[in-house]
Amino acid sequence: MASSFFRVVYLTTFDPPYAPLGAGAAGIQRNKKRANDDIGGGEYTPGDFDGSKNDPDSPGLELFYTKDIFCVENDGKPKWCSECCIWKLDRQHHCSVVGRCIYKMDHFCPWVGGPIGENNFKFFIQFVGYTSLFCINVLVVMAVYVHRQRSTQGVSVNHHFIAVLALAAFFGLFTGTMFLTSVRLAINNLTQVEDITRLGKIHRLAILKPSPQRLAEINVTAASTQTYSEITYPLDIPAPLDGIPVNRPYVKTIRHDRLSEPISVNDARRMAGLTNLPTNATIEPANGNVQSRDELPESTTAGIPDNSSNTFPSSQNIEAPAIRGLQKPTENIWRFSRDQRAVRTFAILETLTPGDNPWDLGSALLNWETVMGEHFLDWFLPMKRSPCCNHENTESHFSIGPSVDRIRASVCFIPPNEVRPEGHRQRARPNRHRKDKPSQSGRHFSPNDEEMGRKTDETELRDLRARNSRHR
């Protein structure tokens, strides 16, 4: 009990689950303090502290669109905290007591002196659980002593025992109720804030849209029609008012409104393999001068990547005049291909029924393990932090459940047979940015590794020199 108490107090004091403040948060808090302290109110300061909210290149958005699924508002952007001037991550809420946004906020606890959130909720459960057991033990012992004194003739009841009995009953009932409530929230993968509106809550999610070829393989109709809103990240930067071209990366000049246009039924059938038309053949163009990639000379296609299996069709990727006005495409085709893959289109979808929890894994045990740990000893020892504190998963900030699979299956993003059943643990997805890096777990170093690494370094150095010579 003592160790769990000191653990939760230590984390709450020295490592609270606070989200970092934005650029304009200091000015907002300073004005609020002056408005509360000064007679004349706060000082007038021109400018908009929420300016980064409307900035397409706002810092912090990359934390969202690098994931496959995240919570959004009606406009497809994450929730914005006007107090902290930051984009709210999934399950992040603003605490009015401390004036900060809390990661996976549960409640503010005055007994430990701070908010209970992502990194200390596990130890709070252990503390109130051990405290309730201690109070029950004291209650039983004191009740036995008081009963013996009352049943013995000539012996008066000790008033201290009665006071201890009353305190044990009060704190036992108090901590026991908090423990049972916290356990119920943990096995349902909820927090106190989320539990208030869980019955009628409809979550709005931005879900990464598969490639047209993948959609055609699942359902030809889904690839040629669109019944949902979309948003593409990084957000498109509007043209300058003075008309002067801005030298910015290719990814900032890609026309987002054309990246995810529904393809024709013939293209969908071709991608699904239902026709004999080759995949890299082009539809009959208006000017009749467009050729397929196979018909181009080898010298022309040597430096051009094959985008036949890319997420976006090559005819819908860029606005050619804008690209030519910035840099030479022949010198930066490899850079454009990289930026093209960085653009991601998300479908804005809602949960199918009110009350669906996207983070409910469908099993009380799996939900419990995300908070308390996967090993049995972690449930009782206040040592390791909760597994939900790890946000390295590329799919979402938190593990998602079968309800999200049902949403994706309803729009044919995944086939129905890939919907996870209730209680099925999701396998960890490999990091896309590290897919070329071999796993080092359970593997011993061999002398051949050094030779292979040396050859790889020589090849990369040779490619770098060749690229620099072409640029010159």
N, C-alpha and C positions, 0 to 999 in steps of 0.2 A: 504493500500500500504506500509506504513512504517513498520507495524508489519511483513508482509511477507518478506520484504527486510531484516530486522534484523534477522528474523528466518533463512533465507537461508545463510546469512553471518555468523551467529553463528555456524550453522552446518558445513559449509565449513571450518571454522577456527578451531573450537574446536573438532568437531567430523566428520572429512572428511571421505568419503567412501573409505578409503585405505584398501587394503588387507595386512595382516602381511607379513613381509619379511622372506625369508628362511635363512637357516644357512650360506650359502655362499654369500648372497647378500652384506653383509658389505665389504667383501674382493673385490668383483667386483667393487663396487662403489669407494672404496679407490684406486684401481688401475686406474680407469678411471680419478679420480681427479688428481692423480699424472701424468698421461699421458698428461693431458691438461695443468698442471701447470709447470711441470719440463721440462727442455730442453732435458734431456736424455731419457724421456719416463717413463713408469711405471716400477715398480720393478718386477723382475721375481720371481714368487712364484710357486714352484712345487705343483702338485696336481690338481684335477679336481673339480671346484666349482659345476659342474653339476653332481657330483657323485650320489647324491640322486635320480636323474632322472632314473638311471639304477638300483637302489636298489629295489628289489622286496618288501621290507618292508619299503618303503619310507614313511616318515610321511606326512600325508595329504591325502593319498589315501582312507583312511576310510571314509572321507567326501563324497566320490563319491559312492563307492559300497554299502554303507548302504542305498542309494536311489535305486529306481527301474529303473530310467531313468536318464541318464546324457550324455553330449556331449563328444565325443572321437575323436581321430585321426585314421589313418589307422590301427595302431597296436593295437587298442582297449584301449589305455591309454588316459587319459585326456591331454589337451594341457599343455605344459610346458613353463614357462616364464624363459628365460635364464638370464634376468636382476634381477628379484626378487627371483629366485630359488625356485619357488613354482608351484604347479599344479593349473592351472586356473579353477576356478569354471565356471559354465554356465553363459554366458553373461558377463564375466569378461574380461577386456581389459587393456593393458598397456598404460599408458599416458607418452609420451616422454617429456612432459613439466615438470612434477613433478617427473618423474622417478619411479613411483609406479603403481601397478595394481589397477584398480578401479572397485568396484562392480557395475555391470550394467552401465558402463560408457556411458554417452551421449555426452558430449563435455567438453572442458576446457573453462571456462568463466573468462576473465580478469576483468569483472565488479564486480564480487563477490570475486575474488581473489583465485580461486581454481577450481577443477573439479566438474562437475555436474554429479551425479551418482544416486545410488539407494535411498539413504536416503534424498536427497535434491532436487530431480527432481520435486516433487509435489510442493514444496514451490517456486521453480523457475518459474513454470507455473503460480502460483498465483501472483508472483511479476510482471512478464512481462504483465500479463493480467490487473492487477490493474493500472500499469503504463501507458499502452496504453489507458485505459479509462480516466485516468487523463489528458493525453496529448490531447485527443480528446475534452475533456471538455474545456481545456485552449484554444485550437485552435478555437472552436466555439465562445467562449466569446471574444477573441481578434479579431476575424473576424468581429463580430458585432460592436465592438467599432471602429475599423478602418473604417468600412463602414459608420458609423454615422459621423465620423469626415470628411470623404471625401465628404459626401452629404451635410454638413453644410457649408454655405458660410462664408468666413472670418476666418475659423478655420483650422489651419494647422494640419497635421497628426503627431501624437506623434511617434517619431522614436523608443522609447522603446517598444511601442506596436507592431511595425513591427518586432523588434528583437525577442520578445517573441513569436509572431506568427510563425516566421521561425523556432525557436527552438522547439516549440510544434509540428510543422508539421514534422520536421526531426525525433525527438525521438518518436513521435507517429507512424510514418511509420516503424521505426526500431523495437520498442518493439511490435508493432502489428504483424509484420511479424514473429518475434520469437514466439509470442504467438500462432499464427495460425499453425506454423510449429510444435511446441511442442504438440499442441492438436491433430494434425494429427498423430504424432508418438504415442501418448498415446492411441488413439482409435484403432490403428493397433498393439499395443503392440510391438513397435520397439524403438530403440535408433538411434541417429545420426550415430553411427558407423555401426550398422546393416543395416540402410537404404541405405547406399552407395552401398552395393552389394546384396540387397534383391532380385532383379529380377532373378539373375542367381545363387543364393546361394543354395547349397545342404548341408543340415545338416546331419552329421553322428552321430548316437545315439547308445548308449549301452542300450539295453532294457532287463530287467530281463526275463529269459526264464522260462516258466511254467514247472511244473513237467511232467514227461512222462505220468502219468495217466491223467492229465488235457489235455495234447495234444491229447491223444487217445480219450478222450471224445468229443473233438471238431472235430478232423479229424484224422482218422486212418493213412492216408498217411503221414500227417505232423509229426506224432510221429515216423514213420519208415524211413523218409528221412530227409536230411538236405541240405539246399541250401544257407546257410549264414555262415559267420565266427563267431567264438565264442571266448570269453575270460572268465576265471574264476578268481575270487578274493576271498581271498587274493592271490596274485601272488605266484607261486611256487618258492621256494628257491632252487637253484641248489645244487647238492652234493658237499661237500668240496673236494678240489684237493688232500689233503693228505690222504683221505679215512677214516679219523677219524669221527665216528658218532657224531653228534651234538645233545645235549639234548634240543630239541625245542618242542613246542606244537604239538599236533596231526594235527592241521589244517595246519601246515607247511609241513607235509609229505604226504598229500593227493595228489594223482596223478591227476593233473588237466586235462591231455589230455584224460582221460577215464571217466570223470564225466558226460559228456553229449553225449556219443556215441549214435547214433540212435539205437533204439531198433528194434527187429524183428517185422514183421507184425503180427505174432501170439501173441506176447506179447502185441502189441498195441490193437489188437482185444480183448484180454483177459481183459486189463485195461478198455476198453470202454464198457465191459459187453456184447460183441457180441458172446461170447462162454461160455460154462458151466464150463470151467476150473477155479478152485478157484484162487483168486488173490494172495494168499500167497504160492501157489505151485511153485516149481522150474522147469525150463526147464531141460530136460534130460541131466545131466552132462556127461563129458567125462569119469570120473572115477567111476561114479555110486554110490558114497558114500555120496553125498550131500542130505540132508533131508530137508523137509519143516519145518517151525517153529512149526506147529501143531504136527509133528511127534516126536519132541524132548521131552525128559522128562521135567516134570514141574520144577525140581530142576535146570535144565540147562537153561531154558528160564526165570527164575525168575528175573535175573539181566540184561537181554538183552532187549533193547527196540525194539518195533515192528517197522520196517522200511518199511513195506509194502506200506504205503502211503507217504513215504518220497520223497523228490524231486529227489534224486538220487538212483538208484537201489543198493541194498546191495552188489551185485557182482562187482560193478564198483566203490567202494568208496575208498578203501585203497590199499596200497601195503603192504601185510602182513609181508614180511621180514623186511621192514623198521620199521614197528610198533613194532614188537617183539624185534628189536634191541634197542629200546629206553626205553620202559617201559612195565610193565606187563599189558596186556589188561584186565585181570580179575579184576584188582584193579582200572582201569581207564576207564571202559566201559561207565560210565555215563559222564565222561569228553569228551571222544571221540564223543559220541552222540551229545553233545553240540557243539563241534567244527565242526562236520559234518554239522550241520544245519547252521553254520556261513558261510560256503562256498557257494558262489553264482555264477551262470553261466549266462553270458549276451550274447545276440546275437547282433552283430554289423550290424546295418541296416541303410539305408539312406532314406531321404524323397522321396516320390514317384515322385514328379514333382519339377523342379527348382522353387524357390521362395516360397515354402511352409514354413510357420513360425510355428515351434512347439509350441510356446507360444501364438499364436493367438487363443483366446477362441471362435472365430467364431461369436462374437457379439461386436459391438462398445461399448455398455454399459458395458459389463463385462470387456473388456480391460480397459476402462476408470476407473472402480471401483478398479482395481488392483493397479492403481497409485494414484488416488485421494481419495479413500475411498468408503465404501459401503453406507454411509449415506449422505444425501443431504447437510447437514451443513458442513461436512468435505470437500466438494468441494470448499468452500469459506473461511473457517476459517483455518489459518495456525497453527494448534495445533497438531493434530495426524500425525504420520508418515504414509507412504504408506503401505498398506497391503502386498505388494511384499517384504517388508523388513523381513517378517516372513518366515523363512526357515525350520519350524518344520514339514512340510509335508513329509511323508516318501516316497512319490512317486517320487518327483523331487524337485530341488531347487526352481523352479518356477512352477506355475500352467500351465499345458499342455492343448493343445486344441484337436479338433477332428482330426487334421492331424496325430497325434501320434497314435490315435485309428485306423486310416486307415492303418498305417504301421503295427501295430500288427495284424490287421485282415488279411492283405495280406500274412502273414506267419502262420496264424491260431493260433496265441497266444490268441486271443479272438474270439468268434463267431461273425458273421456279425451283429447280432441283438444287440450287446453291443456297437457298434460304436455310439458315441454321435452325435446327429445332431448339426447343426450350431446354436450357441446361447444358448446351454444347459449348465447350470452351473454344474460343477462337485462337487459331495458331498465330504466332507473332509473324508479322510480315517483314521481310527483309528490307533494310533501308535502301532506297533507290540510289542514293548518293554513294553507297558503299557496296554496290553489287559486284564491282570488279575486284574488290578486296577479299582475298580468301580468309576464311575463318581461322583464327589462331587457337581456338579452344580445342584441347585434346590433341594437339599436333606438335610434334617435336621438331626441332630445327635439324636440318640435314645439310651436308656440305654442298649439295646441288642448289640449295636456295640462294647462296651467295653468288654462284655463277649465273643463275637465272636473273637475279636482280641486277647484276652488272650488265648483262645483255640488254635488259629492258631499259636501263639508264642510257646506254649508248644509242639505242633506237630512238628514244625520245629526244636526245640531244641532236641527232641527225635530222629528225623531222623539224625541230625548232629552227635549226640553221637554214634548212630549205625554205621554211615559211618566211623567215626574215629576208632572205635573198629575193623572194618574189615580191615582197612589199617594197623593197628598194627599187 
